[in-house]
Amino acid sequence: QVQLVESGGGLVQAGDSLRLSCAASGRTISSLAMGWFRQTPGKEREFVASINRRGTATYNTDSVKGRFTISRDSAKNTLFLQTTKMKPEDTAVYYCALRIRTGSNIYTGSEDYDYWGQGTQVTVSS
C-alpha cells in the first residue's frame, strides 16, 4: 500500500524559506512522476510543481517560478519542495502526490495523480 507523509510546514515570515518533505512508502519513487499541490479554504487544489518519472524534467506554476524548487532523493524515497522568498499568498496546505500510471510527461492536474499525502500547513505572515 502506498503511503505519502508530508512534513516541514510551519509558520514563517515573508521572505523566509522552508523545505517541505514527502516520504513515500510502498513504492519506489525513482521511476514515478510526482507533484506538489496546495489548497486554501474554499478554493480548488492548485498545482505548484512536478517532476517527471525519470527525474529529468521539472515544471513550476508561474506564481512560484524562481522561488520554489522540486527535487527528489531516491535513496531516501523522498520528494522535496524547497521554497524561498515566501509570500503571504503562499499560505496553504501543501500536498504531495504520486502517479503510478504510465507516462513520461510532466503532470499538472490533480486527476493525473493516484495517491496523495495528508498535507502540511504552511503559513506566511507579512
KOLDO-251074 format. One record per residue: residue number from 1; residue in one letter; x, y, z of N, C-alpha, C in turn. Coordinates in Angstrom, 3 decimals. Layout:
N
r seq->NUM; type->a; n.xx->X; n.yy->Y; n.zz->Z; ca.xx->X; ca.yy->Y; ca.zz->Z; c.xx->X; c.yy->Y; c.zz->Z
...
This chain:
126
r seq->1; type->q; n.xx->0.837; n.yy->-1.184; n.zz->0.000; ca.xx->0.000; ca.yy->0.000; ca.zz->0.000; c.xx->0.881; c.yy->1.247; c.zz->0.000
r seq->2; type->v; n.xx->0.557; n.yy->2.178; n.zz->-0.873; ca.xx->1.337; ca.yy->3.404; ca.zz->-0.982; c.xx->0.917; c.yy->4.383; c.zz->0.103
r seq->3; type->q; n.xx->1.906; n.yy->4.964; n.zz->0.744; ca.xx->1.639; ca.yy->5.992; ca.zz->1.742; c.xx->2.592; c.yy->7.151; c.zz->1.519
r seq->4; type->l; n.xx->2.052; n.yy->8.362; n.zz->1.580; ca.xx->2.843; ca.yy->9.582; ca.zz->1.437; c.xx->2.653; c.yy->10.422; c.zz->2.691
r seq->5; type->v; n.xx->3.751; n.yy->10.849; n.zz->3.283; ca.xx->3.675; ca.yy->11.624; ca.zz->4.521; c.xx->4.485; c.yy->12.906; c.zz->4.354
r seq->6; type->e; n.xx->3.775; n.yy->14.037; n.zz->4.359; ca.xx->4.445; ca.yy->15.333; ca.zz->4.238; c.xx->4.900; c.yy->15.840; c.zz->5.607
r seq->7; type->s; n.xx->5.944; n.yy->16.645; n.zz->5.580; ca.xx->6.421; ca.yy->17.300; ca.zz->6.797; c.xx->7.177; c.yy->18.561; c.zz->6.393
r seq->8; type->g; n.xx->7.483; n.yy->19.379; n.zz->7.378; ca.xx->8.286; ca.yy->20.566; ca.zz->7.123; c.xx->7.515; c.yy->21.865; c.zz->7.074
r seq->9; type->g; n.xx->6.208; n.yy->21.795; n.zz->7.158; ca.xx->5.422; ca.yy->23.016; ca.zz->7.150; c.xx->5.573; c.yy->23.781; c.zz->8.458
r seq->10; type->g; n.xx->5.010; n.yy->24.969; n.zz->8.483; ca.xx->5.082; ca.yy->25.774; ca.zz->9.693; c.xx->4.739; c.yy->27.219; c.zz->9.427
r seq->11; type->l; n.xx->5.008; n.yy->28.042; n.zz->10.422; ca.xx->4.757; ca.yy->29.482; ca.zz->10.335; c.xx->6.077; c.yy->30.190; c.zz->10.072
r seq->12; type->v; n.xx->6.121; n.yy->30.956; n.zz->8.981; ca.xx->7.315; ca.yy->31.710; ca.zz->8.627; c.xx->6.917; c.yy->33.136; c.zz->8.285
r seq->13; type->q; n.xx->7.915; n.yy->33.993; n.zz->8.186; ca.xx->7.672; ca.yy->35.377; ca.zz->7.778; c.xx->7.913; c.yy->35.521; c.zz->6.281
r seq->14; type->a; n.xx->7.326; n.yy->36.538; n.zz->5.715; ca.xx->7.554; ca.yy->36.833; ca.zz->4.302; c.xx->9.050; c.yy->36.966; c.zz->4.037
r seq->15; type->g; n.xx->9.499; n.yy->36.337; n.zz->2.948; ca.xx->10.914; ca.yy->36.365; ca.zz->2.595; c.xx->11.693; c.yy->35.162; c.zz->3.080
r seq->16; type->d; n.xx->11.104; n.yy->34.399; n.zz->4.006; ca.xx->11.779; ca.yy->33.221; ca.zz->4.548; c.xx->11.715; c.yy->32.041; c.zz->3.589
r seq->17; type->s; n.xx->12.370; n.yy->30.961; n.zz->3.998; ca.xx->12.406; ca.yy->29.724; ca.zz->3.223; c.xx->11.938; c.yy->28.561; c.zz->4.080
r seq->18; type->l; n.xx->11.456; n.yy->27.524; n.zz->3.400; ca.xx->11.083; ca.yy->26.265; ca.zz->4.042; c.xx->11.445; c.yy->25.133; c.zz->3.093
r seq->19; type->r; n.xx->11.725; n.yy->23.957; n.zz->3.668; ca.xx->11.858; ca.yy->22.777; ca.zz->2.831; c.xx->10.798; c.yy->21.772; c.zz->3.261
r seq->20; type->l; n.xx->9.879; n.yy->21.505; n.zz->2.357; ca.xx->8.854; ca.yy->20.503; ca.zz->2.602; c.xx->9.352; c.yy->19.148; c.zz->2.123
r seq->21; type->s; n.xx->9.013; n.yy->18.119; n.zz->2.878; ca.xx->9.394; ca.yy->16.759; ca.zz->2.530; c.xx->8.155; c.yy->15.893; c.zz->2.377
r seq->22; type->c; n.xx->8.268; n.yy->14.888; n.zz->1.537; ca.xx->7.201; ca.yy->13.920; ca.zz->1.337; c.xx->7.848; c.yy->12.539; c.zz->1.295
r seq->23; type->a; n.xx->7.731; n.yy->11.822; n.zz->2.393; ca.xx->8.317; ca.yy->10.493; ca.zz->2.491; c.xx->7.337; c.yy->9.464; c.zz->1.955
r seq->24; type->a; n.xx->7.805; n.yy->8.659; n.zz->1.013; ca.xx->6.947; ca.yy->7.664; ca.zz->0.380; c.xx->7.285; c.yy->6.264; c.zz->0.894
r seq->25; type->s; n.xx->6.268; n.yy->5.439; n.zz->0.995; ca.xx->6.451; ca.yy->4.028; ca.zz->1.327; c.xx->5.489; c.yy->3.220; c.zz->0.488
r seq->26; type->g; n.xx->5.851; n.yy->1.974; n.zz->0.250; ca.xx->5.002; ca.yy->1.101; ca.zz->-0.548; c.xx->5.354; c.yy->1.079; c.zz->-2.019
r seq->27; type->r; n.xx->6.027; n.yy->2.105; n.zz->-2.512; ca.xx->6.508; ca.yy->2.161; ca.zz->-3.881; c.xx->7.809; c.yy->2.932; c.zz->-3.909
r seq->28; type->t; n.xx->8.684; n.yy->2.573; n.zz->-4.863; ca.xx->9.916; ca.yy->3.313; ca.zz->-5.074; c.xx->9.629; c.yy->4.477; c.zz->-6.011
r seq->29; type->i; n.xx->9.977; n.yy->5.685; n.zz->-5.554; ca.xx->9.595; ca.yy->6.860; ca.zz->-6.331; c.xx->10.555; c.yy->7.179; c.zz->-7.465
r seq->30; type->s; n.xx->11.663; n.yy->6.473; n.zz->-7.556; ca.xx->12.702; ca.yy->6.845; ca.zz->-8.522; c.xx->12.226; c.yy->6.769; c.zz->-9.966
r seq->31; type->s; n.xx->11.171; n.yy->6.044; n.zz->-10.237; ca.xx->10.688; ca.yy->5.937; ca.zz->-11.612; c.xx->9.220; c.yy->6.351; c.zz->-11.729
r seq->32; type->l; n.xx->8.790; n.yy->7.208; n.zz->-10.820; ca.xx->7.394; ca.yy->7.643; ca.zz->-10.807; c.xx->7.300; c.yy->9.163; c.zz->-10.834
r seq->33; type->a; n.xx->6.313; n.yy->9.681; n.zz->-11.545; ca.xx->6.072; ca.yy->11.119; ca.zz->-11.559; c.xx->5.433; c.yy->11.541; c.zz->-10.243
r seq->34; type->m; n.xx->5.847; n.yy->12.714; n.zz->-9.779; ca.xx->5.296; ca.yy->13.227; ca.zz->-8.529; c.xx->5.080; c.yy->14.723; c.zz->-8.632
r seq->35; type->g; n.xx->4.282; n.yy->15.238; n.zz->-7.721; ca.xx->3.993; ca.yy->16.658; ca.zz->-7.760; c.xx->3.642; c.yy->17.210; c.zz->-6.398
r seq->36; type->w; n.xx->3.645; n.yy->18.535; n.zz->-6.328; ca.xx->3.182; ca.yy->19.272; ca.zz->-5.158; c.xx->1.990; c.yy->20.137; c.zz->-5.563
r seq->37; type->f; n.xx->0.987; n.yy->20.143; n.zz->-4.705; ca.xx->-0.188; ca.yy->20.976; ca.zz->-4.876; c.xx->-0.422; c.yy->21.719; c.zz->-3.568
r seq->38; type->r; n.xx->-1.278; n.yy->22.732; n.zz->-3.619; ca.xx->-1.641; ca.yy->23.436; ca.zz->-2.396; c.xx->-3.098; c.yy->23.846; c.zz->-2.456
r seq->39; type->q; n.xx->-3.660; n.yy->24.063; n.zz->-1.279; ca.xx->-5.076; ca.yy->24.390; ca.zz->-1.208; c.xx->-5.345; c.yy->25.305; c.zz->-0.033
r seq->40; type->t; n.xx->-6.171; n.yy->26.304; n.zz->-0.274; ca.xx->-6.648; ca.yy->27.193; ca.zz->0.776; c.xx->-8.150; c.yy->26.991; c.zz->0.921
r seq->41; type->p; n.xx->-8.700; n.yy->27.317; n.zz->2.092; ca.xx->-10.120; ca.yy->27.073; ca.zz->2.336; c.xx->-11.016; c.yy->27.717; c.zz->1.272
r seq->42; type->g; n.xx->-11.944; n.yy->26.934; n.zz->0.763; ca.xx->-12.906; ca.yy->27.446; ca.zz->-0.201; c.xx->-12.407; c.yy->27.498; c.zz->-1.630
r seq->43; type->k; n.xx->-11.175; n.yy->27.053; n.zz->-1.847; ca.xx->-10.618; ca.yy->27.079; ca.zz->-3.202; c.xx->-10.253; c.yy->25.682; c.zz->-3.672
r seq->44; type->e; n.xx->-10.139; n.yy->25.565; n.zz->-4.989; ca.xx->-9.709; ca.yy->24.309; ca.zz->-5.584; c.xx->-8.232; c.yy->24.055; c.zz->-5.256
r seq->45; type->r; n.xx->-7.885; n.yy->22.773; n.zz->-5.246; ca.xx->-6.485; ca.yy->22.426; ca.zz->-5.075; c.xx->-5.710; c.yy->22.936; c.zz->-6.287
r seq->46; type->e; n.xx->-4.567; n.yy->23.575; n.zz->-6.020; ca.xx->-3.803; ca.yy->24.269; ca.zz->-7.061; c.xx->-2.461; c.yy->23.572; c.zz->-7.289
r seq->47; type->f; n.xx->-2.116; n.yy->23.392; n.zz->-8.548; ca.xx->-0.817; ca.yy->22.819; ca.zz->-8.896; c.xx->0.306; c.yy->23.772; c.zz->-8.511
r seq->48; type->v; n.xx->1.405; n.yy->23.224; n.zz->-7.978; ca.xx->2.565; ca.yy->24.027; ca.zz->-7.614; c.xx->3.792; c.yy->23.629; c.zz->-8.445
r seq->49; type->a; n.xx->4.144; n.yy->22.349; n.zz->-8.407; ca.xx->5.362; ca.yy->21.903; ca.zz->-9.100; c.xx->5.291; c.yy->20.405; c.zz->-9.316
r seq->50; type->s; n.xx->5.991; n.yy->19.922; n.zz->-10.341; ca.xx->6.017; ca.yy->18.490; ca.zz->-10.599; c.xx->7.346; c.yy->18.076; c.zz->-11.197
r seq->51; type->i; n.xx->7.602; n.yy->16.777; n.zz->-11.102; ca.xx->8.811; ca.yy->16.178; ca.zz->-11.651; c.xx->8.393; c.yy->14.940; c.zz->-12.428
r seq->52; type->n; n.xx->9.032; n.yy->14.731; n.zz->-13.584; ca.xx->8.637; ca.yy->13.570; ca.zz->-14.388; c.xx->9.235; c.yy->12.302; c.zz->-13.803
r seq->53; type->r; n.xx->8.808; n.yy->11.176; n.zz->-14.331; ca.xx->9.153; ca.yy->9.905; ca.zz->-13.690; c.xx->10.650; c.yy->9.627; c.zz->-13.741
r seq->54; type->r; n.xx->11.319; n.yy->10.112; n.zz->-14.750; ca.xx->12.761; ca.yy->9.867; ca.zz->-14.848; c.xx->13.573; c.yy->10.880; c.zz->-14.049
r seq->55; type->g; n.xx->12.892; n.yy->11.918; n.zz->-13.576; ca.xx->13.613; ca.yy->12.931; ca.zz->-12.829; c.xx->14.407; c.yy->13.872; c.zz->-13.703
r seq->56; type->t; n.xx->14.127; n.yy->13.873; n.zz->-15.007; ca.xx->14.895; ca.yy->14.680; ca.zz->-15.942; c.xx->14.266; c.yy->16.037; c.zz->-16.229
r seq->57; type->a; n.xx->13.040; n.yy->16.224; n.zz->-15.784; ca.xx->12.357; ca.yy->17.487; ca.zz->-16.062; c.xx->11.466; c.yy->17.868; c.zz->-14.895
r seq->58; type->t; n.xx->11.394; n.yy->19.157; n.zz->-14.641; ca.xx->10.506; ca.yy->19.697; ca.zz->-13.620; c.xx->9.740; c.yy->20.871; c.zz->-14.207
r seq->59; type->y; n.xx->8.654; n.yy->21.218; n.zz->-13.543; ca.xx->7.837; ca.yy->22.338; ca.zz->-14.000; c.xx->7.174; c.yy->22.985; c.zz->-12.801
r seq->60; type->n; n.xx->7.179; n.yy->24.308; n.zz->-12.778; ca.xx->6.543; ca.yy->25.054; ca.zz->-11.705; c.xx->5.429; c.yy->25.929; c.zz->-12.255
r seq->61; type->t; n.xx->4.420; n.yy->26.148; n.zz->-11.452; ca.xx->3.418; ca.yy->27.116; ca.zz->-11.839; c.xx->4.037; c.yy->28.516; c.zz->-11.828
r seq->62; type->d; n.xx->3.481; n.yy->29.427; n.zz->-12.606; ca.xx->4.111; ca.yy->30.745; ca.zz->-12.784; c.xx->4.333; c.yy->31.490; c.zz->-11.470
r seq->63; type->s; n.xx->3.410; n.yy->31.356; n.zz->-10.547; ca.xx->3.490; ca.yy->32.149; ca.zz->-9.318; c.xx->4.653; c.yy->31.747; c.zz->-8.405
r seq->64; type->v; n.xx->5.254; n.yy->30.584; n.zz->-8.660; ca.xx->6.371; ca.yy->30.166; ca.zz->-7.807; c.xx->7.674; c.yy->30.013; c.zz->-8.579
r seq->65; type->k; n.xx->7.654; n.yy->30.299; n.zz->-9.863; ca.xx->8.885; ca.yy->30.177; ca.zz->-10.658; c.xx->9.955; c.yy->31.108; c.zz->-10.125
r seq->66; type->g; n.xx->11.163; n.yy->30.566; n.zz->-10.020; ca.xx->12.267; ca.yy->31.341; ca.zz->-9.480; c.xx->12.323; c.yy->31.346; c.zz->-7.967
r seq->67; type->r; n.xx->11.302; n.yy->30.777; n.zz->-7.310; ca.xx->11.268; ca.yy->30.755; ca.zz->-5.846; c.xx->11.204; c.yy->29.345; c.zz->-5.271
r seq->68; type->f; n.xx->10.516; n.yy->28.437; n.zz->-5.918; ca.xx->10.346; ca.yy->27.075; ca.zz->-5.417; c.xx->11.087; c.yy->26.101; c.zz->-6.332
r seq->69; type->t; n.xx->11.619; n.yy->25.036; n.zz->-5.727; ca.xx->12.309; ca.yy->24.004; ca.zz->-6.489; c.xx->11.862; c.yy->22.632; c.zz->-6.008
r seq->70; type->i; n.xx->11.423; n.yy->21.805; n.zz->-6.945; ca.xx->11.048; ca.yy->20.430; ca.zz->-6.624; c.xx->12.234; c.yy->19.517; c.zz->-6.904
r seq->71; type->s; n.xx->12.432; n.yy->18.537; n.zz->-6.033; ca.xx->13.513; ca.yy->17.579; ca.zz->-6.243; c.xx->13.162; c.yy->16.296; c.zz->-5.514
r seq->72; type->r; n.xx->13.935; n.yy->15.258; n.zz->-5.756; ca.xx->13.698; ca.yy->14.006; ca.zz->-5.041; c.xx->15.032; c.yy->13.358; c.zz->-4.712
r seq->73; type->d; n.xx->15.010; n.yy->12.590; n.zz->-3.652; ca.xx->16.158; ca.yy->11.798; ca.zz->-3.222; c.xx->15.721; c.yy->10.341; c.zz->-3.284
r seq->74; type->s; n.xx->16.178; n.yy->9.640; n.zz->-4.308; ca.xx->15.739; ca.yy->8.261; ca.zz->-4.491; c.xx->16.220; c.yy->7.357; c.zz->-3.367
r seq->75; type->a; n.xx->17.392; n.yy->7.636; n.zz->-2.838; ca.xx->17.928; ca.yy->6.805; ca.zz->-1.761; c.xx->17.047; c.yy->6.892; c.zz->-0.512
r seq->76; type->k; n.xx->16.470; n.yy->8.082; n.zz->-0.287; ca.xx->15.595; ca.yy->8.277; ca.zz->0.864; c.xx->14.130; c.yy->8.067; c.zz->0.501
r seq->77; type->n; n.xx->13.864; n.yy->7.837; n.zz->-0.788; ca.xx->12.485; ca.yy->7.678; ca.zz->-1.269; c.xx->11.615; c.yy->8.860; c.zz->-0.838
r seq->78; type->t; n.xx->12.173; n.yy->10.051; n.zz->-1.018; ca.xx->11.537; ca.yy->11.263; ca.zz->-0.523; c.xx->11.530; c.yy->12.353; c.zz->-1.595
r seq->79; type->l; n.xx->10.403; n.yy->13.039; n.zz->-1.685; ca.xx->10.233; ca.yy->14.192; ca.zz->-2.568; c.xx->10.373; c.yy->15.455; c.zz->-1.728
r seq->80; type->f; n.xx->10.955; n.yy->16.490; n.zz->-2.306; ca.xx->11.138; ca.yy->17.754; ca.zz->-1.587; c.xx->10.546; c.yy->18.918; c.zz->-2.364
r seq->81; type->l; n.xx->10.215; n.yy->19.964; n.zz->-1.640; ca.xx->9.877; ca.yy->21.246; ca.zz->-2.239; c.xx->10.621; c.yy->22.310; c.zz->-1.440
r seq->82; type->q; n.xx->11.652; n.yy->22.856; n.zz->-2.045; ca.xx->12.402; ca.yy->23.939; ca.zz->-1.408; c.xx->11.737; c.yy->25.250; c.zz->-1.782
r seq->83; type->t; n.xx->11.301; n.yy->25.976; n.zz->-0.783; ca.xx->10.659; ca.yy->27.262; ca.zz->-1.027; c.xx->11.570; c.yy->28.377; c.zz->-0.538
r seq->84; type->t; n.xx->11.615; n.yy->29.467; n.zz->-1.285; ca.xx->12.375; ca.yy->30.652; ca.zz->-0.904; c.xx->11.529; c.yy->31.883; c.zz->-1.171
r seq->85; type->k; n.xx->11.953; n.yy->32.996; n.zz->-0.602; ca.xx->11.278; ca.yy->34.291; ca.zz->-0.838; c.xx->9.767; c.yy->34.158; c.zz->-0.694
r seq->86; type->m; n.xx->9.354; n.yy->33.540; n.zz->0.390; ca.xx->7.939; ca.yy->33.233; ca.zz->0.534; c.xx->7.099; c.yy->34.485; c.zz->0.714
r seq->87; type->k; n.xx->5.854; n.yy->34.380; n.zz->0.250; ca.xx->4.900; ca.yy->35.477; ca.zz->0.278; c.xx->3.660; c.yy->35.056; c.zz->1.060
r seq->88; type->p; n.xx->2.919; n.yy->36.000; n.zz->1.600; ca.xx->1.680; ca.yy->35.637; ca.zz->2.309; c.xx->0.732; c.yy->34.820; c.zz->1.444
r seq->89; type->e; n.xx->0.722; n.yy->35.070; n.zz->0.156; ca.xx->-0.171; ca.yy->34.314; ca.zz->-0.734; c.xx->0.270; c.yy->32.874; c.zz->-0.946
r seq->90; type->d; n.xx->1.418; n.yy->32.492; n.zz->-0.427; ca.xx->1.846; ca.yy->31.087; ca.zz->-0.457; c.xx->1.218; c.yy->30.287; c.zz->0.686
r seq->91; type->t; n.xx->0.531; n.yy->30.967; n.zz->1.580; ca.xx->-0.122; ca.yy->30.287; ca.zz->2.696; c.xx->-1.160; c.yy->29.296; c.zz->2.188
r seq->92; type->a; n.xx->-1.029; n.yy->28.047; n.zz->2.609; ca.xx->-1.922; ca.yy->26.979; ca.zz->2.146; c.xx->-1.541; c.yy->25.684; c.zz->2.839
r seq->93; type->v; n.xx->-2.377; n.yy->24.680; n.zz->2.644; ca.xx->-1.986; ca.yy->23.309; ca.zz->2.978; c.xx->-1.321; c.yy->22.736; c.zz->1.730
r seq->94; type->y; n.xx->-0.130; n.yy->22.219; n.zz->1.893; ca.xx->0.634; ca.yy->21.672; ca.zz->0.779; c.xx->0.540; c.yy->20.146; c.zz->0.782
r seq->95; type->y; n.xx->0.241; n.yy->19.607; n.zz->-0.391; ca.xx->0.083; ca.yy->18.165; ca.zz->-0.560; c.xx->1.081; c.yy->17.642; c.zz->-1.583
r seq->96; type->c; n.xx->1.619; n.yy->16.467; n.zz->-1.327; ca.xx->2.384; ca.yy->15.799; ca.zz->-2.374; c.xx->1.514; c.yy->14.721; c.zz->-3.003
r seq->97; type->a; n.xx->1.824; n.yy->14.400; n.zz->-4.245; ca.xx->1.038; ca.yy->13.431; ca.zz->-4.997; c.xx->1.959; c.yy->12.550; c.zz->-5.815
r seq->98; type->l; n.xx->1.520; n.yy->11.325; n.zz->-6.033; ca.xx->2.304; ca.yy->10.342; ca.zz->-6.759; c.xx->1.443; c.yy->9.707; c.zz->-7.837
r seq->99; type->r; n.xx->2.054; n.yy->9.500; n.zz->-8.994; ca.xx->1.364; ca.yy->8.875; ca.zz->-10.112; c.xx->1.980; c.yy->7.513; c.zz->-10.384
r seq->100; type->i; n.xx->1.160; n.yy->6.458; n.zz->-10.362; ca.xx->1.681; ca.yy->5.133; ca.zz->-10.668; c.xx->1.308; c.yy->4.704; c.zz->-12.084
r seq->101; type->r; n.xx->0.389; n.yy->5.449; n.zz->-12.731; ca.xx->0.075; ca.yy->5.138; ca.zz->-14.114; c.xx->1.278; c.yy->5.444; c.zz->-14.999
r seq->102; type->t; n.xx->1.331; n.yy->4.794; n.zz->-16.162; ca.xx->2.451; ca.yy->5.011; ca.zz->-17.075; c.xx->2.360; c.yy->6.401; c.zz->-17.692
r seq->103; type->g; n.xx->3.495; n.yy->6.837; n.zz->-18.260; ca.xx->3.544; ca.yy->8.148; ca.zz->-18.903; c.xx->4.812; c.yy->8.868; c.zz->-18.538
r seq->104; type->s; n.xx->5.380; n.yy->9.561; n.zz->-19.496; ca.xx->6.668; ca.yy->10.229; ca.zz->-19.289; c.xx->6.557; c.yy->11.747; c.zz->-19.257
r seq->105; type->n; n.xx->5.346; n.yy->12.237; n.zz->-19.176; ca.xx->5.149; ca.yy->13.682; ca.zz->-19.233; c.xx->5.332; c.yy->14.336; c.zz->-17.874
r seq->106; type->i; n.xx->5.246; n.yy->15.647; n.zz->-17.899; ca.xx->5.079; ca.yy->16.443; ca.zz->-16.685; c.xx->3.580; c.yy->16.577; c.zz->-16.465
r seq->107; type->y; n.xx->3.106; n.yy->16.287; n.zz->-15.271; ca.xx->1.671; ca.yy->16.286; ca.zz->-14.998; c.xx->1.304; c.yy->17.403; c.zz->-14.036
r seq->108; type->t; n.xx->0.288; n.yy->18.167; n.zz->-14.407; ca.xx->-0.084; ca.yy->19.335; ca.zz->-13.609; c.xx->-1.510; c.yy->19.293; c.zz->-13.081
r seq->109; type->g; n.xx->-2.267; n.yy->18.288; n.zz->-13.427; ca.xx->-3.641; ca.yy->18.192; ca.zz->-12.975; c.xx->-3.806; c.yy->17.251; c.zz->-11.810
r seq->110; type->s; n.xx->-4.729; n.yy->17.573; n.zz->-10.905; ca.xx->-4.992; ca.yy->16.690; ca.zz->-9.775; c.xx->-5.406; c.yy->15.306; c.zz->-10.245
r seq->111; type->e; n.xx->-6.117; n.yy->15.258; n.zz->-11.357; ca.xx->-6.622; ca.yy->13.987; ca.zz->-11.873; c.xx->-5.518; c.yy->13.100; c.zz->-12.436
r seq->112; type->d; n.xx->-4.343; n.yy->13.664; n.zz->-12.617; ca.xx->-3.215; ca.yy->12.894; ca.zz->-13.159; c.xx->-2.544; c.yy->12.022; c.zz->-12.115
r seq->113; type->y; n.xx->-2.868; n.yy->12.234; n.zz->-10.852; ca.xx->-2.172; ca.yy->11.549; ca.zz->-9.770; c.xx->-3.074; c.yy->10.549; c.zz->-9.064
r seq->114; type->d; n.xx->-2.434; n.yy->9.522; n.zz->-8.505; ca.xx->-3.169; ca.yy->8.399; ca.zz->-7.934; c.xx->-3.158; c.yy->8.351; c.zz->-6.406
r seq->115; type->y; n.xx->-2.117; n.yy->8.896; n.zz->-5.808; ca.xx->-2.011; ca.yy->8.852; ca.zz->-4.352; c.xx->-1.647; c.yy->10.233; c.zz->-3.827
r seq->116; type->w; n.xx->-2.170; n.yy->10.526; n.zz->-2.630; ca.xx->-1.971; ca.yy->11.834; ca.zz->-2.017; c.xx->-1.569; c.yy->11.692; c.zz->-0.559
r seq->117; type->g; n.xx->-0.783; n.yy->12.645; n.zz->-0.093; ca.xx->-0.488; ca.yy->12.718; ca.zz->1.326; c.xx->-1.588; c.yy->13.448; c.zz->2.063
r seq->118; type->q; n.xx->-1.398; n.yy->13.586; n.zz->3.367; ca.xx->-2.424; ca.yy->14.198; ca.zz->4.202; c.xx->-2.284; c.yy->15.720; c.zz->4.265
r seq->119; type->g; n.xx->-1.159; n.yy->16.232; n.zz->3.795; ca.xx->-0.945; ca.yy->17.675; ca.zz->3.737; c.xx->-0.171; c.yy->18.223; c.zz->4.918
r seq->120; type->t; n.xx->0.499; n.yy->19.340; n.zz->4.689; ca.xx->1.221; ca.yy->20.043; ca.zz->5.749; c.xx->0.922; c.yy->21.530; c.zz->5.612
r seq->121; type->q; n.xx->0.587; n.yy->22.166; n.zz->6.722; ca.xx->0.182; ca.yy->23.572; ca.zz->6.697; c.xx->1.402; c.yy->24.474; c.zz->6.612
r seq->122; type->v; n.xx->1.339; n.yy->25.417; n.zz->5.694; ca.xx->2.347; ca.yy->26.456; ca.zz->5.576; c.xx->1.660; c.yy->27.803; c.zz->5.732
r seq->123; type->t; n.xx->2.130; n.yy->28.607; n.zz->6.672; ca.xx->1.556; ca.yy->29.923; ca.zz->6.903; c.xx->2.660; c.yy->30.963; c.zz->6.806
r seq->124; type->v; n.xx->2.460; n.yy->31.959; n.zz->5.952; ca.xx->3.448; ca.yy->33.008; ca.zz->5.752; c.xx->2.857; c.yy->34.324; c.zz->6.235
r seq->125; type->s; n.xx->3.482; n.yy->34.908; n.zz->7.238; ca.xx->2.986; ca.yy->36.171; ca.zz->7.782; c.xx->3.686; c.yy->37.345; c.zz->7.105
r seq->126; type->s; n.xx->2.980; n.yy->38.439; n.zz->6.998; ca.xx->3.532; ca.yy->39.623; ca.zz->6.331; c.xx->4.286; c.yy->40.510; c.zz->7.287
